């Protein structure tokens, strides 16, 4: 019997490890049900869900070139399709429908392109202003330049 991806088969659990369970399929081949494919919820201990000798229905999810067969118990269970969610009401475009605050300068304001040099000069000026302000504040807290240490 050839095993094809997507087919559902009955099998028997022949071994359990900490990462999954080995299932013997019809025809004598063996596949692995990874612990993440045992149940829809988180499985901490596979022994809580399966024991050696259990008859399980599995779905073939992959067949490797070297003969390894990947199986899933949770995908073998037929579930009714979930109902479609109703469409969400459309939201207004935040960028264009929002009233401007203050005196302009918003994100959508059109500014002339600055050259690299202009941007660099602006950055240097801002940086120097911040440094001088920082120095002024820290020196006044430490006693300034003329403070005597004792």
C-alpha positions in Angstrom: 0.0 0.0 0.0 1.5 3.3 -1.0 1.3 6.1 1.6 0.3 9.5 0.1 0.4 12.9 1.7 -3.2 13.9 2.8 -4.5 10.3 3.3 -6.1 9.3 6.5 -5.2 5.9 8.0 -5.7 3.8 11.1 -2.6 2.9 13.0 -1.4 1.4 16.2 1.0 3.2 18.6 4.1 1.1 18.9 6.4 3.5 20.8 6.4 6.7 22.8 9.3 9.2 23.2 9.5 12.6 24.8 9.1 14.2 21.3 6.3 12.1 19.8 4.8 8.7 19.2 5.6 6.0 16.6 2.6 4.6 14.8 2.6 1.4 12.8 0.5 1.9 9.6 -1.2 -0.7 7.4 1.4 -2.4 5.2 4.0 -2.5 8.1 5.5 1.0 7.7 6.0 3.2 10.7 5.5 7.0 11.0 6.1 9.6 13.7 3.4 11.8 15.2 5.3 14.7 16.6 4.2 15.9 20.0 2.9 19.1 18.5 0.6 17.1 16.2 -1.1 15.1 19.0 -3.7 17.6 20.2 -5.0 21.1 19.5 -3.9 22.3 22.9 -0.4 22.3 24.3 0.9 18.8 25.2 3.4 18.8 28.0 3.5 15.0 28.5 2.5 12.8 25.5 1.7 10.0 28.0 -1.4 11.9 29.1 -2.8 11.5 25.6 -1.4 8.2 24.2 -0.3 4.8 25.4 1.5 2.0 23.5 -1.1 -0.2 21.8 -3.7 2.6 21.2 -5.5 2.5 17.9 -5.4 6.0 16.4 -6.5 7.7 13.2 -3.7 9.7 11.6 -3.3 11.9 8.6 -0.1 11.8 6.5 1.4 15.2 6.5 4.7 14.5 4.8 6.8 11.7 3.3 10.6 12.3 3.2 12.8 10.9 0.4 14.6 8.7 3.0 11.2 7.0 3.9 10.4 8.9 7.0 6.6 9.5 7.4 5.3 12.5 9.3 1.8 12.0 10.8 -0.8 14.1 12.6 -3.6 13.1 14.9 -5.1 16.6 15.3 -5.3 17.1 11.5 -7.1 13.7 11.1 -10.1 14.9 13.1 -12.8 16.2 10.9 -14.1 19.6 12.1 -16.9 21.6 10.7 -15.6 24.7 8.9 -15.5 27.7 11.1 -18.1 30.3 10.1 -16.7 33.3 8.3 -16.2 36.3 10.4 -18.2 39.3 9.4 -16.2 42.0 7.7 -15.1 44.8 9.9 -16.4 48.2 9.3 -13.9 50.3 7.4 -11.9 52.8 9.4 -11.3 56.2 8.2 -7.8 56.9 7.0 -6.1 58.4 10.1 -3.6 60.5 8.2 -6.0 62.4 6.1 -9.2 62.6 8.2 -7.6 63.8 11.4 -7.8 67.5 12.1 -4.5 69.3 12.3 -3.4 70.5 15.8 -1.6 73.6 16.5 0.0 75.8 13.8 0.7 73.1 11.2 3.9 71.3 11.0 2.1 68.0 10.8 3.2 64.8 9.0 1.5 65.7 5.8 3.0 69.1 5.5 4.9 69.5 2.2 8.4 70.8 2.8 11.1 71.6 0.3 13.8 69.0 0.1 16.8 69.7 2.2 20.3 68.9 0.9 22.6 66.6 2.8 24.7 69.6 3.8 21.7 71.5 5.2 20.6 68.5 7.2 24.1 68.0 8.5 24.5 71.6 9.5 21.1 71.5 11.3 22.1 68.4 13.1 25.4 69.9 14.2 23.7 73.0 15.5 21.1 71.1 17.4 23.8 68.8 18.8 26.0 71.7 20.0 23.0 73.4 21.6 22.1 70.3 23.5 25.7 69.7 24.6 26.1 73.3 25.9 22.8 73.1 27.7 23.8 69.8 29.3 27.2 71.2 30.3 25.6 74.2 31.9 23.2 72.1 33.9 25.8 69.6 35.1 28.4 72.2 36.1 26.0 74.2 38.2 25.1 71.1 40.1 28.8 70.2 40.7 29.8 73.7 41.8 30.9 75.1 38.5 34.4 75.9 37.3 35.5 78.1 40.2 34.5 75.8 43.0 37.2 74.9 45.4 37.5 71.3 46.5 38.4 70.7 50.0 
